[in-house]
Amino acid sequence: MPNPKRRHSKTRTMKRRTHQRAGVPTVTTDANTGEVHLRHRAYKVGDDLYYNGKLLVSKSAE
């Protein structure tokens, strides 16, 4: 396995890493509630918990 003869500078390393950043998260608007949420995640509307447009847990039922 070849090894570098000299150390790469900090500037050269940072130039390479400038393109490795997190992208913008994808958000979706729910058709039933109109709530904006992250995709593939459960989300709360008031005290109710929704996932995939369906009610999972309701505090008012308890």
Rosetta blueprint (number, residue, H / E / L):
1 M L
2 P L
3 N L
4 P L
5 K L
6 R L
7 R L
8 H L
9 S L
10 K H
11 T H
12 R H
13 T H
14 M H
15 K H
16 R H
17 R H
18 T L
19 H L
20 Q L
21 R L
22 A L
23 G L
24 V L
25 P L
26 T L
27 V E
28 T E
29 T E
30 D L
31 A L
32 N L
33 T L
34 G L
35 E L
36 V E
37 H E
38 L E
39 R L
40 H L
41 R L
42 A L
43 Y E
44 K E
45 V E
46 G L
47 D L
48 D E
49 L E
50 Y E
51 Y E
52 N L
53 G L
54 K E
55 L E
56 L E
57 V E
58 S L
59 K L
60 S L
61 A L
62 E L
